[in-house]
């Protein structure tokens, strides 16, 4: 079974007043399966907000939604985004050929802008 390392990322921007948004991280090539192994998130927003992140993965034709737990929050010297929300974790997810991996970002408090960067890596495997 041939396999090769694969890494991709995406940026999600929530504007003032927006509560949720999704972005396609990758469309898995036909005749390949994506074995996800690691992801990292850096979110930039405001201290009064709680951000929710999840990855949607299709495995054996069933969509699973996997929330991502962050490991830290820090104040930073950036007027537009004074708070950084970050985390990384080892994950084991398998995405079907031709399926999309989707990142969802949601928040309850919609004042101000939010920017979220995600990186995901793993192996593309022949099927």
N, C-alpha and C positions, 0 to 999 in steps of 0.2 A: 504494500500500500504506500504510494508516494505521498509525501507531505512536505510542506514548506512553511516557514514562519510567515506570519501575516500580522500587520498592525495597522490600525486606522483610528481616526478620531473625528469628532464633530464639535460644533459650537452651537449652543442654543441661547438666543437672546430673548428675554421677556421684557417688553416695554412697559412703561407705567400703565397700570390698569389691566394688563394681561395676567391671567392666573395659571394657565397651562400651555405647554407647547411640546411638540414631539419633533425629533429629527431622525432620519435614517442614518445609522452608523455605517452600514454596509449592506449591499445586496450580495448574498453568497452566490458565487458563480455556479452555473449548472455543472453537474458532474463533480462537484466539490462539496464537502461538508466543512463547516467551521467549528473547530474545537476551541472554544474560548477558554483562556487560562488566567488572564489578569486584567484588571481595569483600574483606572485612576480617574478621579474627579477633582476639579478645581472650580468652585463656584464663587462668584463675586456679587455681593449684594449689600444688604443693610442689616444692622443688628436686630431690628424688630421682626425679622422674617425667619420663618422656618421653611426650608426647602425640602421637597420630596423628590427623590430620583428613583427611576426603575428602568430596567432593560427588558424589552419584550423579545422573546426568542421562540421560534417555531421549531419543535423537535417532534419527529414522527407525526407531522401534520397537526400538531396541537400547540397553540400559543400559550406560553408560560410568561407570567409577569413577575420579575424578580426585583424587589426593592433593594436599594444599595444603602448600606449603613455608612455614615461618615465617621471619621475618627477625630476630627478637630474643627475648631472655629478660632479665627484670629482677627484682631483688629489690625488694619493696615492704613498707611498714610496715602489714601487715594480718595479724593472728594466724591467722585461718582459712585464708587464701590468701596465703602469703608470697612466692609467685613468680608473675610475670605472663609469659605466653607470647603473643607478638603477631606479626601479619604482615598484609600486604595485597598484593594482586596484581591486575594486569590479566588477565582471562581472556576467552576467546571460546568460549562454549558455547551450543548451541541446544537448547531443550527443546520437545518435541512438545506439541501441544494436549492438554489433559486429563491430562498426566503430572505426576508429583511430582518436585520437586528435594528431595533428602534429604541431610542432613549426618550423617556418622558421626564419632564421637569414640571413640578407643580408647586404652588404656594398659596397660602390663604390671604396674607396681607399683600396687596398688589400695588402699593405705593413705591415708586422708584423703579429703576432698571435693574435687571439681573443678567449676568452673563455666566454661562456654565460651559466648561471645556471638559470633554471626556476623551480618554484614550483607552483603547481595548486591544489586546493582543492574544495570539494563539496560533493555531496551525490550520492551514487549508489542507484537507485530506481528500485524496481521490476516492470516489465511491464506485 
